[in-house]
Amino acid sequence: MPKLWNETIETHRRDVRHAILAATAALVAERGLLNVTMSQIAEQTGIGRATLYKYFPDVEAILRAWHAEQIAHHLSYLTEVRDQAVGPAQRLKAVLEAFAAISHGAHGHVDTDLVALLHRDEHVGHARERVRHMIRDLLAEAVAAGEVRGDVAPAELAAYCVHALAAAGTLPSKAAVRRLVAVTLAGLRPVG
Amino acid sequence: MPKLWNETIETHRRDVRHAILAATAALVAERGLLNVTMSQIAEQTGIGRATLYKYFPDVEAILRAWHAEQIAHHLSYLTEVRDQAVGPAQRLKAVLEAFAAISHGAHGHVDTDLVALLHRDEHVGHARERVRHMIRDLLAEAVAAGEVRGDVAPAELAAYCVHALAAAGTLPSKAAVRRLVAVTLAGLRPVG
């Protein structure tokens, strides 16, 4: 087959895959993890059941793929936010705000079973570690600039940040999330 | 039967129950959630299998009972710590330190499957809520005394505290946990 044709097939497969993930995420958000079937996903995606099974063996596999995609998006979003901000303090603040916004968005409409299922995955562990490392490096940079307390190791401060900001998932409004970020940042201030 | 005899039986049952919970917790900590059987638990407790089944239908039920007992202990420990400290700032600090110590102790040697299993329980939700409320009330008291920032609602500050201090579960030492408490408290300071 000519190269162009191969590329067209590749693009098509990627599009179908993405549509399956989006349809599944929407159905699970609407009905809960245990109430979604492969037939419903096929219908919502607009493909046949046989085609769906060529892509994924079951609902769980789709959810894991969807979650991996979400996490990849979040990581590249955080990287982008970091690279657009200027100066250590601004970079740190921008990334912590973005991380809190992600936590706020992620937990609002997902059920506990789903969280338990997905968060046992290894890629979640890796992603968490990458975020923690990113924040740790930003903290180290801010400590060097005298903008963050130097009496506690950046890795420990990073653990504090990601845990404190995870509280955003339980907060009702964006205003509350902004206040949470302000409180968390206050904990990081140089000790006078 | 005379009342005394009934009480003796009651005490005996409580002792056996407690021994079962302790034996199970020890076995699970040693072998992991999925590698513990009812036979092993009976043997470790020093009772017959038939007797064990009179108390609990399966390993999961024992673990839930054990966890409920742990949580009850933690709650009464936090209450005791609160009631022994003098003054709003001291009470808050003492309870946050105790909470961090519990988080530090609880997650070190428990596997993820177990955490996922137990944390879906309703009694865990209730216990969490009671802890959050206790901390919220201590924060409100400290705000009134001018010891904690008044620009953020105590309920939001409580969410910040319990999440930030949960980081203690990932920290390697008691010294690191003390630093975490100090950083978390710094976030609460009145805005100058």
Interface residues (C-beta under 8 A of the other chain):
Chain A: T112 D113 A116 H119 R120 R149 D151 V152 E156 L157 A159 Y160 V162 H163 A164 L165 A166 A167 T170 L171 A176 R179 L180 A182 V183 T184 L185 A186 G187 L188 R189 V191
Chain B: T112 D113 A116 H119 R120 R149 D151 V152 E156 L157 A159 Y160 V162 H163 A164 L165 A166 A167 T170 L171 A176 R179 L180 A182 V183 T184 L185 A186 G187 L188 R189 V191
